[in-house]
Amino acid sequence: MDSNKTVNVDDLVTRFKREGHFDRLRKLVLETFKEKESEGFAEQLRTIAELELEKDPSLKTKDHFRTAPLIAGAVDRTSLYENTLENIKNNILSQDKLRVNVLETIKQLCDKETEGHRGS
Amino acid sequence: MDSFPSKPPSQKPNPPLQRNNYKLIYDPELGFKESLGKKPVYRFNGVAKPPLVVRDPRHKNPLYSRGIPKSGRPFLKSLQQVRFEYNEDSLGPEPPTQIFVYNLSPLVTADQLRYHFKSFGDISQLDLQLNPYTGTSLGLCRISFSKHESVSKAHLAAKLAVQQASGLKLSGKQLMVVIDDDGSKCEAARDKALQVIEAEFAEELYKREQQMKKEEKEREEEREKEREREREREREEEMKAIHETSNVPPWRRSQKNQSYNKQQNGNFDFSNNNLKTNDTSVPKDIENLIYIFIDDRFVPPDRVYYSDIKHHFRKFRYEGIYMNRDGFYITFNSYREASSCFWTLDKTFVQNCRIKLKLHDAPQSKKTDLAPTNKKKELPKEDACTTAISVILKDLEEVLVRDIKNKIAGPCIFQILESFPKPAPIKEEEKGPKISTLEVPESLKTEAISTLPHLPRFKKRADAHKIKLPTESKIKSKLQRRRRKKIEARPLHYQLNQQTYDSSDSEFEQEEALDEEKVFDGKSDGFKPSKVEESTPFLSETSEDEEYLEKFQRTRPKSRLPRRKSDKLDIDYTSSSETESDEFVSPAVISKPPFERYKKHALVKEQQDISLLTTKHKENEFSEDGGLFYGTLPYNYPEDDVLVDLDGVQYLLKDDQDLQYLREALASEDANDIGDPNYWAFRRKICKFRNGDVSAEGSPVLPASVGYERINSTGSARSEGYYIIPTAEKSQYLPLRNRSTVEGANQSTSRVTSRMHRVNNRRLAAGVEKSLLPAEADLLRFNALKARKKQLNFGPSRIHTLGLFAMENIDKNDMVIEYVGEVIRQRIADNREKNYVREGIGDSYLFRIDEDIIVDATKKGNIARFINHSCAPNCIARIIRVEGKKKIVIYADRDIMQGEELTYDYKFPEEADKIPCLCGAPTCRGYLN
């Protein structure tokens, strides 16, 4: 096979991560999430926490450092995170702008990769 | 007889005095005999008419053979030659002690040889030479006899072995034995044998390789065709898969491919390899795999089994082990693993057989073909891009969930918790906001704080400060410094929080300090600013502070200021300082203090009322947040308003030159009277120390009272005459003094008392018993700590010879140690006691359990027997029943400190002859019995 026309996917992904694109993407998504959806998310969290505190009123009197993990566990048990992730997928990750951005960087990387092959 | 050959003539080749070799046989002058005539008769050179018979004169004595009467020396039948044992003083080479046995049958084992040669002498080493490849015997053996007893003996044994063992038949072969001192003969023979073997092996190997190459060539061609076809098919499949499901994650796809490949291979195998019978038989396509081959000649089938090989290679990730009559094949997935295995295990031993490995690499083309199946497929650009994006998005999702959990949900939960009203105690409230400020992002911080019901006062002040007047946030640094000590006792998160404020403050301070330094530079000429900065890092009260403090002052009613302070205020306004104040020790005549005042002078000119405010502020501050400091400061702090205190000056002045400059600089200042300068300096330092600003080591501290200073009325202990020093006092300076007599009430405050311990235990037990099953409760009741033997040590005792000392603190009623010894009857005890007295064992280690049973620890016992008697004991001996047997156990009668000697009351019955008691207790009865 001709190595100039093919690209190893693994190499491509590691390259993408190594050059910091992945972290940038991650930050970007998180920021957008914070801006747009954190209110709803916080609201849901609050309802869960309230439920939890109603169930066990003794939590209220306890130290926050103890209650926080308990509530975090309760949140884990609900489908909140899955739902939020779905939301993010649908709303943020599916944005055309972002997609195009990523695609372009990857294409660039692709080119670099093939050049690297040629060099070696 | 012939041991006394009287000059045998034959042995003298040319006797020089032959002429004179006459013996006078008859001398007429001694006794005249008619028959012999008047002339003396000589015997020449031992020739006589009746031939001379030489006799051992000792044999004339018939009793001679019995030996010399009353002497232990044995009678020697003949003279013996003196032989010297070979030792380090002997000259010449060591007599040989090694033998080399050859022409052995290969069936003879080392054990057999050892058995045979043991009869000649102790064998220290027996080396049966083995074929390193097969582990079979080469028929050569080196035996060295033990020189441990003596070299000559070993040599004798070796000689004997050579004499007697040569020609011996072992397993049908006559063995040959020669002396082989340095083992060279054996070595040579072995090398020769090995050469022969290796030559044979090499030849065989060469033949085999030739054959293999031929086979391989044939197979290669066949395979090439096969592979071509396979690849074609694969590619088609691949393309189809990609086009169909571009959303399928690539790993799954590749898996599919792999499985597909496997299937393919399987089919291939199956079609070609019908001979395959079981797991261990070698697959036909072994040549396509990476494997390590062990030749059968290295692993004799009767000695090395499949399991041995498996065990030998257990540490490596091989794929499979196969064997046929050629040897073993260990196949590997990767070349790297195989090669690492090869390097570590080549020429190692399996069941005493050295195995030579042969690494077989898969043919080049095959290898490249195999490699990508392990990794992701190489894809054309567009496909690669899409798959890469899907991979990245998948990763991103994972990461995002984590991010949301940690960065958003976590703080959010805290925030939610904050917002709930709670009936919580103060402590929690204190913690809550702190945490939130730590964890909540900046934007939420103010919100969280504002929602708080209320905060502890000092905290609020700091916060309010930050929000309202950012410039005023620089709290007096000195104050904080003093606080810091207390702060360290708080939980870590609390400290951390405090630290953030501190650091932000100190940054400002540093800047200011620099500013101030510039100002100073102009005034105090020739002074190194950097040094000043070092020594006075926190002395930068500036206008901001002033502002703040003024504000602060306004909030406090003036009447609350102590009168002393207002005095100080007046004084401070006059620049020439605090000398008049009786509370403050003043700067002085000598060079150092004036410098301080000079420094202060400059400061005061700038901001006259600061020092006043600082002192006052300090006082109030401490009374205000009582949590930090209880009570007022022990001493007022004269340095509060001084830039460099005594330590600072001492630090700055490094040599005479510095001092001279200082003098010059202060020449214009008036000197103050401070009385004795040493005393003055001492007071300042002690002040500082008590304020907790310096560690104890840096300041002069009087030695702590040791409790045995006696003030002699006459001025000298010698002139005091006789007086009794109480035991309690003595024990403090005599290290061996029995510490049991010390009243240790004052020391018990610091440590956990036994009572506390007991109470805690009881509480714990009660708490647990309520909730636990009865069985578990039972378990708890048996407190292992109570039955544990304590750490004890015996040593010279003040009371009597040896004593037992506690090496740890022992609580009251705790078991200390069991008194262990032989359990004997009264009768025997009486006898033994008499015996012991006769033997000179003065001390009695007999402990009576009851009328007839006595524990004797004199000869057999534990260290409990060293416990001395005391009339005021700290332990008590109790006889308890354990499993129906009576035991003596020593319990602590009171709390015993580490290092105290253990004592108990022996409770001897009264007797006529008294044993004096030396316990030294105030309540001593004087006698043990």
Interface residues (C-beta under 8 A of the other chain):
Chain A: M1 S3 K5 T6 V7 N8 V9 D10 L12 V13 F16 K17 F22 L25 R26 V29 L30 F33 K34 S38 F41 A42 L45 R46 A49 L53 K60 T61 D63 H64 F65 T67 A68 I71 A72 V75 D76 Y81 T84 L85 I88 K89 L93 R99 V102 L103 I106 K107 C110 T114
Chain B: P250 K375 K376 K377 E378 L379 P380 K381 A384 C385 T387 A388 I389 V391 I392 L393 D395 L396 E397 V399 L400 V401 D403 I404 K405 K407 I408 A409 G410 C412 I413 F414 Q415 I416 L417 E418 F420 K422 P423 A424 E428 K431 G432 I435
